[in-house]
Amino acid sequence: MKQKIQSLIRQPFFIRLMHWEYWPFGVVYTPIYLVFMWLGIKARSFFFFAASNPTIKNGGFLMETKISIDPLIPPPYKPLTLYFDIGTCHTIILQKLKAYGLDFPLIVKPDMGARGRGVKKVNDEAELQAVLPLYTVPFIVQPFIPFPKEIGLFYVRMPNEAKGKITGIVRKEFLQVTGDGSSTILQLLQQNERYVLQIPILKKILKDQLPTVLPAGQTEILLPYGNHARGCMFIDDSHLVNERLEEVIDDVCRQINGFYFGRLDIRFNTWEELAEGKNFSIIELNGAGSEPTHIYDPKHSIFFAWKEIVRHLYLLYKVSIINRGKGHSYLSLKEGLQMFSDNAAYDVKLNALVV
C-alpha cells in the first residue's frame, strides 16, 4: 500500500498539484490581475508598463526582440549576438560565424522568446545544421558562456533617483544527475520528482543519452540552461545582496540607456569576482514583463510569491508614472490589444518548437 501511494504521488499530476511552482501561469497570477487592474485604473491606462523602459519596445512587457535590446548593453558586459531570419542556410550562418570569430559551442534561441522555449546548445557544425530547420521563427546565435554560475538579478531604479537597487537574486541549478554505476540516466531522472516532469521533453531532446549508465559519483549536466521550465531549480539568494555588488550592478545598468526595471540573467565565475565587476556576462536582459524569479525557490509558499509579485508590480507602476511625467507615453488601447493578440499568435509558434 505504501509503495502504491509513493508511486501515485510521483505521477506528474500530483507533483504539479503539491508544488505551486508548477501551477499554470494563469492560476498563479489570478489574484495578481486584480492588483494590476487597480494600478491600471490609477494610471488611467492598463498599458502603463510601456513607459517603464522607454528604449525597449512595449517597455519589455511583450513582443520585444533580443536583437533590439542587444545594442543597449555596453559591449564589455555581453556576448556577441548574431541575428538570422527563418530559413537562413547553414552555410551562410557558418560564414558569418567565421567572419565574427565565433566558434563552437554556441547557443541558438528565438529572437523573441520566453521561459526557455527554443533554446539549444550546439557543439559542432553537424548539430547546428540539424537544428536549424526546426526554427520557424527568427533566431539569434551567441557563444556559449563557459562561466559555471548563473543568476537572475532583478534591478529597479526610479527615473528621478541617481541610484538603483537589486530587489532579488535567484541562483540557478541546472538539470543534472549523478551516476551510481548501475542506473541509466533515465532511471536517475525517474528518482527525482522535479525531473519526472521533464522526462517527456528530454526523451525528444536527449534520446541517445538516456540509456547511458554513468559511473558512480560522476555528475552530468543534461541541460545547461537557466530556465525553470527546462528543469532548472531556482534558489533564492537575495540575502547575498550587499553594498559592493549593488554598486557594480547599478554602474552597469545606468550605462544601459532607458533601462529602469527588469531582470538581468548573468553568467559569472565567482561571487567575489562578480562583486568586483570581473568575469561576468549579461546573457539576457528582460524588461517590464520580468518575473522576480526568486519566488520559485521550493522553500517559498504561494503567499510569499504573491507578496513579491505585487511588490514588483507596484515598483513597475511607480517607474512608469515617473517616466510618463518625463514625456514617455503609454500604449493606446488599440496598441495594447494588438500587442496581446500578436503575442498569442507568436506563442503558438514558440510552443511548437522542440529543439
Wavefront OBJ file of the C-alpha trace (Angstrom):
o trace
v 0.000 0.000 0.000
v 2.802 2.391 0.931
v 4.560 1.700 -2.374
v 1.347 2.364 -4.290
v 0.920 5.725 -2.542
v 4.556 6.664 -3.228
v 4.124 5.674 -6.856
v 0.927 7.707 -7.095
v 2.410 10.912 -5.693
v 5.278 10.630 -8.183
v 2.835 10.976 -11.045
v 3.163 14.316 -12.893
v -0.351 15.437 -11.910
v 0.306 15.107 -8.188
v 3.799 16.573 -8.428
v 2.326 19.700 -10.009
v -0.575 19.780 -7.571
v 1.658 19.634 -4.483
v 4.216 22.175 -5.736
v 2.724 25.556 -6.634
v 5.834 26.475 -8.674
v 4.484 24.142 -11.385
v 0.957 25.501 -11.403
v -0.218 27.083 -14.673
v 0.742 30.733 -15.076
v -2.899 31.805 -15.196
v -3.676 30.092 -11.874
v -0.721 31.649 -10.035
v -1.493 35.110 -11.378
v -5.273 35.151 -10.905
v -5.141 37.317 -7.723
v -2.439 39.486 -9.305
v -4.729 40.512 -12.157
v -6.912 42.367 -9.650
v -3.917 44.362 -8.398
v -2.867 45.045 -11.971
v -6.334 46.351 -12.811
v -6.303 48.650 -9.780
v -2.912 50.088 -10.764
v -4.159 50.485 -14.338
v -7.148 52.469 -13.090
v -4.844 54.685 -11.012
v -2.543 55.208 -14.013
v -5.556 55.772 -16.310
v -4.177 53.121 -18.614
v -3.881 49.343 -18.365
v -0.792 49.628 -20.542
v 1.184 51.939 -18.251
v 4.122 49.492 -18.257
v 5.151 50.630 -21.752
v 6.728 53.755 -20.227
v 8.889 51.819 -17.761
v 11.843 51.243 -20.090
v 11.442 53.866 -22.845
v 14.142 52.486 -25.162
v 12.646 48.962 -25.221
v 9.559 48.095 -27.280
v 6.462 47.965 -25.027
v 8.790 48.581 -22.100
v 9.885 44.965 -22.453
v 6.492 43.583 -21.416
v 5.806 41.516 -24.551
v 6.964 41.272 -28.193
v 10.364 42.879 -27.657
v 13.253 41.345 -29.600
v 16.602 40.374 -28.153
v 18.471 41.814 -31.108
v 16.885 45.251 -30.495
v 17.863 45.172 -26.815
v 21.423 43.993 -27.508
v 22.785 47.411 -28.663
v 21.654 48.965 -25.379
v 24.064 46.822 -23.343
v 27.693 48.033 -23.349
v 29.961 45.550 -25.210
v 32.152 44.627 -22.210
v 29.147 43.122 -20.409
v 27.511 40.962 -23.098
v 28.229 38.136 -25.550
v 28.339 38.800 -29.284
v 24.842 38.275 -30.722
v 24.097 37.479 -34.375
v 20.584 37.610 -35.858
v 19.234 35.263 -38.535
v 15.889 35.102 -40.288
v 13.800 31.956 -40.744
v 15.300 29.541 -43.255
v 18.789 31.045 -43.352
v 21.110 28.461 -44.931
v 23.597 26.902 -42.506
v 26.428 27.751 -44.934
v 25.629 31.457 -44.653
v 25.471 31.149 -40.881
v 28.848 29.382 -40.763
v 30.363 32.123 -42.934
v 29.057 34.808 -40.598
v 30.267 32.918 -37.531
v 33.719 32.684 -39.082
v 33.700 36.368 -40.006
v 32.991 37.308 -36.388
v 35.383 34.757 -34.939
v 32.703 32.688 -33.190
v 33.449 29.047 -32.519
v 31.506 26.158 -31.017
v 29.834 25.533 -28.642
v 27.089 28.044 -29.387
v 23.659 28.940 -28.048
v 20.789 29.244 -30.527
v 17.482 30.719 -29.368
v 14.432 32.592 -30.715
v 14.889 36.324 -31.118
v 11.634 36.690 -29.214
v 11.437 34.005 -26.580
v 10.199 33.271 -23.099
v 10.643 30.604 -20.420
v 13.467 28.848 -22.198
v 11.462 27.729 -25.201
v 13.577 27.028 -28.254
v 16.944 27.429 -26.515
v 19.554 24.971 -27.780
v 23.264 24.451 -27.181
v 25.034 23.211 -30.314
v 28.511 21.707 -30.077
v 29.551 21.397 -33.727
v 28.555 22.065 -37.334
v 26.549 18.851 -37.612
v 24.371 19.757 -34.611
v 23.869 23.269 -35.954
v 22.818 22.009 -39.366
v 20.406 19.511 -37.778
v 18.686 22.055 -35.553
v 18.275 24.957 -37.985
v 15.229 23.565 -39.858
v 13.366 23.374 -36.540
v 13.370 27.158 -36.108
v 10.149 28.531 -37.565
v 10.802 31.965 -36.032
v 13.756 34.373 -36.395
v 16.611 33.380 -34.095
v 19.907 34.567 -32.667
v 23.240 32.835 -32.157
v 25.582 33.589 -29.273
v 28.753 31.992 -27.936
v 28.152 29.617 -25.046
v 29.430 31.448 -21.970
v 31.539 28.937 -20.018
v 31.266 30.585 -16.607
v 29.956 27.945 -14.177
v 27.360 30.031 -12.305
v 24.163 31.705 -13.437
v 21.778 34.047 -11.656
v 18.752 36.145 -12.433
v 19.196 39.542 -10.811
v 16.256 41.944 -10.529
v 17.119 45.626 -10.766
v 14.943 48.718 -10.236
v 15.861 52.400 -10.448
v 13.404 55.227 -10.069
v 13.932 57.623 -13.016
v 14.219 60.587 -10.659
v 16.881 58.903 -8.499
v 20.616 58.574 -9.098
v 20.980 55.016 -7.813
v 19.070 51.817 -8.342
v 18.610 48.745 -6.183
v 18.802 44.977 -6.505
v 15.384 43.690 -5.406
v 16.029 39.976 -5.737
v 18.546 37.347 -6.840
v 17.821 33.824 -7.994
v 20.589 31.243 -8.305
v 20.057 28.614 -10.977
v 20.956 24.966 -10.510
v 20.963 23.271 -13.897
v 19.211 19.973 -14.539
v 21.813 17.347 -13.658
v 22.156 13.773 -12.422
v 24.889 11.924 -10.530
v 25.641 8.353 -11.513
v 25.569 5.337 -9.212
v 27.323 2.932 -11.572
v 24.217 0.891 -12.391
v 21.263 3.171 -13.216
v 20.714 4.721 -16.630
v 20.271 8.463 -16.931
v 16.551 7.867 -17.494
v 16.314 5.843 -14.279
v 18.168 8.556 -12.362
v 15.727 11.137 -13.687
v 12.796 8.994 -12.547
v 14.140 9.090 -8.987
v 13.792 12.891 -8.792
v 10.245 14.270 -8.791
v 11.445 17.593 -10.202
v 12.938 15.806 -13.187
v 9.973 13.471 -13.726
v 8.128 16.428 -15.247
v 10.947 16.936 -17.759
v 11.189 13.343 -18.997
v 8.758 13.709 -21.952
v 10.728 16.593 -23.453
v 14.089 15.027 -22.549
v 13.125 11.886 -24.457
v 12.916 14.067 -27.558
v 15.984 16.191 -26.892
v 18.385 13.673 -25.301
v 17.052 10.352 -26.598
v 20.552 8.962 -27.332
v 21.875 9.849 -23.865
v 19.077 8.489 -21.701
v 20.171 4.795 -21.832
v 23.705 5.752 -20.696
v 24.921 4.412 -17.337
v 27.065 6.984 -15.535
v 29.967 5.858 -13.330
v 29.360 6.191 -9.599
v 29.902 9.776 -8.460
v 30.034 11.275 -11.956
v 27.729 14.292 -12.364
v 26.334 15.121 -15.775
v 24.620 18.428 -16.591
v 21.881 17.436 -19.039
v 20.507 20.888 -19.853
v 22.875 23.849 -19.347
v 20.043 26.395 -19.452
v 18.925 28.519 -16.534
v 15.207 28.103 -17.202
v 12.698 26.853 -14.648
v 10.587 25.331 -17.406
v 13.601 23.265 -18.513
v 14.111 21.625 -15.113
v 16.444 24.201 -13.579
v 15.950 24.639 -9.833
v 15.704 28.240 -8.653
v 17.264 29.145 -5.301
v 16.564 32.474 -3.620
v 19.939 34.123 -2.979
v 18.570 37.607 -2.327
v 20.311 37.586 1.046
v 23.645 37.887 -0.799
v 22.904 41.445 -1.914
v 25.490 43.773 -0.435
v 26.614 47.343 -0.996
v 29.558 46.449 -3.242
v 27.527 44.159 -5.520
v 24.769 46.746 -5.741
v 27.284 49.418 -6.756
v 28.682 47.225 -9.538
v 25.272 46.296 -10.932
v 23.984 49.864 -10.633
v 27.019 51.158 -12.527
v 26.363 48.665 -15.350
v 22.620 49.319 -15.514
v 22.999 53.097 -15.594
v 25.036 52.583 -18.772
v 22.034 50.836 -20.370
v 20.132 53.760 -21.844
v 16.470 53.887 -20.809
v 16.579 50.794 -18.567
v 14.897 51.186 -15.165
v 13.051 47.986 -14.397
v 13.827 44.365 -15.178
v 15.900 41.260 -14.713
v 19.446 40.584 -15.835
v 20.367 36.963 -16.493
v 24.070 36.781 -15.713
v 26.710 34.095 -16.104
v 29.758 34.547 -13.893
v 32.747 32.825 -12.377
v 32.618 33.540 -8.626
v 30.603 35.801 -6.339
v 33.798 37.560 -5.293
v 34.719 38.413 -8.878
v 31.179 39.483 -9.708
v 31.231 41.919 -6.778
v 34.436 43.329 -8.261
v 32.860 43.676 -11.708
v 35.032 40.928 -13.210
v 34.383 37.780 -15.237
v 30.658 38.003 -15.896
v 28.375 38.321 -18.911
v 24.777 39.518 -19.248
v 23.303 36.766 -21.421
v 19.837 38.296 -21.426
v 18.075 41.486 -20.335
v 14.332 41.397 -19.631
v 12.132 44.429 -19.069
v 8.633 45.122 -17.759
v 7.476 41.538 -18.280
v 10.151 40.173 -15.944
v 9.196 37.961 -13.052
v 11.034 38.168 -9.713
v 12.047 34.552 -10.252
v 13.467 34.078 -6.760
v 9.836 33.358 -5.833
v 10.226 29.897 -7.409
v 12.583 28.656 -4.707
v 10.838 25.461 -3.458
v 11.069 26.726 0.117
v 8.741 29.652 -0.651
v 4.976 29.486 -0.335
v 2.482 30.822 -2.835
v 1.763 33.636 -0.362
v 5.418 34.725 -0.450
v 5.246 34.631 -4.263
v 2.134 36.809 -4.356
v 3.713 39.317 -1.990
v 6.863 39.609 -4.125
v 4.958 39.836 -7.416
v 2.757 42.614 -6.031
v 5.805 44.438 -4.627
v 7.492 44.430 -8.033
v 4.286 45.307 -9.846
v 3.935 48.386 -7.653
v 7.565 49.333 -8.411
v 6.791 48.933 -12.128
v 3.823 51.260 -11.692
v 5.941 53.894 -9.898
v 8.692 53.795 -12.539
v 6.137 54.083 -15.338
v 4.300 57.002 -13.710
v 7.547 58.954 -13.297
v 8.600 58.278 -16.881
v 5.151 59.318 -18.057
v 5.764 62.648 -16.360
v 9.004 62.919 -18.311
v 7.121 62.634 -21.608
v 7.264 58.889 -22.285
v 3.930 57.521 -23.444
v 1.824 54.512 -22.558
v 0.344 52.284 -25.229
v -3.049 53.234 -26.575
v -5.907 50.760 -26.104
v -5.607 49.706 -29.750
v -1.838 49.236 -29.486
v -2.113 47.297 -26.234
v -4.765 44.919 -27.548
v -2.742 44.388 -30.722
v 0.326 43.564 -28.617
v -1.575 40.820 -26.743
v -3.042 39.487 -29.993
v 0.375 39.347 -31.669
v 1.874 37.666 -28.631
v -0.832 34.986 -28.553
v -0.163 34.159 -32.211
v 3.588 34.093 -31.644
v 3.187 31.874 -28.568
v 1.662 29.170 -30.752
v 4.861 29.095 -32.818
v 7.091 29.047 -29.730
v 5.164 26.200 -28.159
v 5.683 24.153 -31.305
v 9.491 24.432 -31.065
v 11.181 21.258 -29.857
v 14.948 21.590 -30.181
l 1 2 3 4 5 6 7 8 9 10 11 12 13 14 15 16 17 18 19 20 21 22 23 24 25 26 27 28 29 30 31 32 33 34 35 36 37 38 39 40 41 42 43 44 45 46 47 48 49 50 51 52 53 54 55 56 57 58 59 60 61 62 63 64 65 66 67 68 69 70 71 72 73 74 75 76 77 78 79 80 81 82 83 84 85 86 87 88 89 90 91 92 93 94 95 96 97 98 99 100 101 102 103 104 105 106 107 108 109 110 111 112 113 114 115 116 117 118 119 120 121 122 123 124 125 126 127 128 129 130 131 132 133 134 135 136 137 138 139 140 141 142 143 144 145 146 147 148 149 150 151 152 153 154 155 156 157 158 159 160 161 162 163 164 165 166 167 168 169 170 171 172 173 174 175 176 177 178 179 180 181 182 183 184 185 186 187 188 189 190 191 192 193 194 195 196 197 198 199 200 201 202 203 204 205 206 207 208 209 210 211 212 213 214 215 216 217 218 219 220 221 222 223 224 225 226 227 228 229 230 231 232 233 234 235 236 237 238 239 240 241 242 243 244 245 246 247 248 249 250 251 252 253 254 255 256 257 258 259 260 261 262 263 264 265 266 267 268 269 270 271 272 273 274 275 276 277 278 279 280 281 282 283 284 285 286 287 288 289 290 291 292 293 294 295 296 297 298 299 300 301 302 303 304 305 306 307 308 309 310 311 312 313 314 315 316 317 318 319 320 321 322 323 324 325 326 327 328 329 330 331 332 333 334 335 336 337 338 339 340 341 342 343 344 345 346 347 348 349 350 351 352 353 354 355
